[in-house]
């Protein structure tokens, strides 16, 4: 079975198809290791508004374990990105709490819930070479960078010297540091070509499964959510924590079939 991840937006990541396919092939996905502890992320009655305006988030409640891939779908402009920032601590709710294993999300230091933005150029320091950006999350073995399709020469380059797709590879890798328990992916491949989309999702899903990291996928693409999520919630239903699909029958579709 083959399916599209996302229609090509017309923007390229700077790599031709032949170059993109040079990334090392992935081994089959595994279920999370049984020896790894399962973490729990909870949003409890979250309420948030900007500068006293009308609430964007109203009594949002959600529970995600580190063995899940949870999709949150909704149209553009509904508040999904605001929710992503609250989950990851970049915005503080006026009411409610974000808890990881019963502890309030820390305001300082490394956060166990990491956000991957749609626009990677806004998520990196333009004055840092990319090797330093990647080092924020710790050391990465060369084999892992090879699987991600990151050329070692890119580590000494500046963000403005890479394409959007190349830069997003760094942002995805950076979010997967050893201390990360959950990753929030906010429309992370919308602006990328189809081949790069497939490679990024393949890598992200594989690492999250191998290392027992929970994944929240924020998207307006229902087709993508059905293919890679274990359960899905619509943004408008989060106040009652209502799942609209339950466990996904196609969640374990081989990831190489993301390519059209």
N, C-alpha and C positions, 0 to 999 in steps of 0.2 A: 504494500500500500504506500502511496506517495501523496504528499499534500504540501501546500504552500504554507510557509510561516507568515509571510506578509508580502503584499504586492511591492515590487521594487519601486522605491520612491524616486528613482532616477538619479540619486546621489550615490557615488561610489566611494568605497573605502580606500581607494588608491591602488588596489591590487587587481590585476586582471584575473579571470577565473583560473588560469593555469597556476598563477602564483598563490592564489588563495588555497588551492588544493594541496599545496606542499606541506601544510600542517600535518603532523603525525596523526595516523588513524587512532581512534579511540577504542579501548576495550569495551566489551558489553557492560551496560550499567549494572550495578549491584545494589541490593538492598542495603540500608545502613548497617554498619557493624553492630552485632549484638552486644559487644562489650562497651560500646560508647554510651554514655549516659544520655537519656532523652531529656532535652530541655523543653520548657513550656513558656511561650510568649502569650501574655494576656493583655488585652485592652479592656479596661473596665469603665464603662459609662463615660466615655470620652466626649467632651464638649469643647469646641474650639471656634473662635471667630477672630477676624483681623481687626484690630483697633476698635473694638466695641461695635462692629457691624453685626449683621444678622449671622447667626451660627451657620458655619459650613458643615461642621460635624455635630450631630445631636445624639447624645447618649449612645455612642458607638461601642459595641461590645464584640470582641472576637477572641478566640483561643486557637493557637496554632502550636503544634508540636514540631520538634526538630526532624521528625520523620515524614513531614508533610510538604507538599507543594500546593499552596493555596492560591487560587486565582481570585482577584477582585476586579470585576469588570464594570464598565459604565462608560457613558459618552464623554467626549472631551468637555472640560469645563465643569464637571459635576463635583469636583473636590478630591479626586483620587490622589493627585500629587500632594495636596495639603495633608491628606491622611498619611502618605508615605513619610513626610517630614515629621509628623507627630510620632509615628511609630519608631522612627530612628533618632528622635531627640533633637531635631533641628528646629522644631517648634514645640512650645510647651502648652498643653491644654489648660483652659481655664478651670475645667472640672475633670475629674477622673484620673486614672493612672495607667501607665504602661509598665508592666511587670515582666521580668525575665527570671524564671525560677523563684517567684515570690518576692524578688527584690526590685525596687524602683529603678528604672533606667538611669544610670549615672549621667550627670551633667558634664563632668570633666573626664579627661583621660579616654582610653579606648572604649568604645561602646560595643557591646556584644551583638547589637543589631546594626547592620551596615546597609547604606543606601547606594544604589547604582542609578545615576541620573540618565535621563534621555539624551542630554547634551553633554558629552564628556569634556568639551572645551571649557565648560563652566565649573567643572568639578576638580580641576587640577590647578596647581600654582603655576602660572605662566613663567615664573622666574626660577623654577626648579627643573633640572634635567630629569628625564623620566625614570632613570635609575633611582634617584632620591625619592620620587613620588611612590614608586613601587615599594621602597624600603620602609615606608610608613607602616606597612602591615607585616614586616619581618622578612626573613630570607625565603627565597623561592628557588627550588632546585631547577637546574637548566632544563631537565626533562619536562617539567611542568610548563615552563615558558615555551618550549618547543611545541607542546600540544596546543597551546594557546595561539600559536602562530606568531609569537613575538620574536623578531629578529634581534639577536644580541647587540647589533649596532644601534638599535633604537634606544638603548639604555642611556647613551650619552647625548641623545638629541633633546631638543626643546619641544614643548607641546605644539608650537606653531609650525614645526617641521614635519608633523605627521598628519595623515588624513583622519577624518572622523572615526572610521572603522578601526584604524590602527590604534588611535588613542583610547577608544572604548575597550579594547583588549586589555590595556593597562588598568582601566577603572574596574573591570570585572575581576581581574587577578588581585588587585589591591583589596577588594572587598572580601576576599576569601582567606584572610589571615587565620592563623591557628586559633586565635581567641574568638573568632566570629561564631556565634551560635545561630543567627538568622540573617538572611539577606533579603532586602526589599528591592525588587527590580521594577523600576518605574518606566515602562515603555522603552526599554533599553535598546531595542533593535529597530524601532520604527523608521529611523532615518537611514538605515543601512541597506546595502544590496542583499539579495536573497542568499547568496553563498556565505557571506559574512554572518548574517543572521543565524544560519544553521550552525556554523562553527561556534559562535558564542553560546547559543543555547545548549549545544552538545557538551561543551566544556563545563558550563555552569551547573547543569543538571548532574553530570557525572561526579564533579567534586562534592556537590551537596549530598549526593547519595553515599559516596564513599566515606565522607567524614561527618555524617550525621548533622548536617546544617539545614535548618528549616528554610523554606523559600516562599516568599510572598510575591506573586507576579501580578503587577498592576497593568491592565491593558484594556483597550476597547475592542481587541481582536478576539471574538468569540471562538473562532476556529483554532487559534493558537492555544487559548485556555483549555479547550476540550482535549487537545492532543497531549499536553504536558502537565496538567494539574491533576492532583488526586481528588480535589474538590474545589468548587467554585461558589463564590458569593457575589451577588450583585451589590454594587455600592449602596443603593437605596435600601437594601434589606439588612444592612449591618446593624441597625439599631435594635433589631430583634435577632441578630445572629442567624439568619435563615440561609441555609445552603440551597442552591437551586439545582444542583445536579448530583450531589453525593460523590461516591468513588467513581473514577473515570475508567471505563472499560478499555480505553485506548491509551492509558497513561504510560504503558510500557512499550509503545511502538518503537522499534529500533530508531535511534536518533539519526543514523545516516540517511534515513528516508525523509528527513526534513528538506533535503535538497531536491529541487524540482528537476 
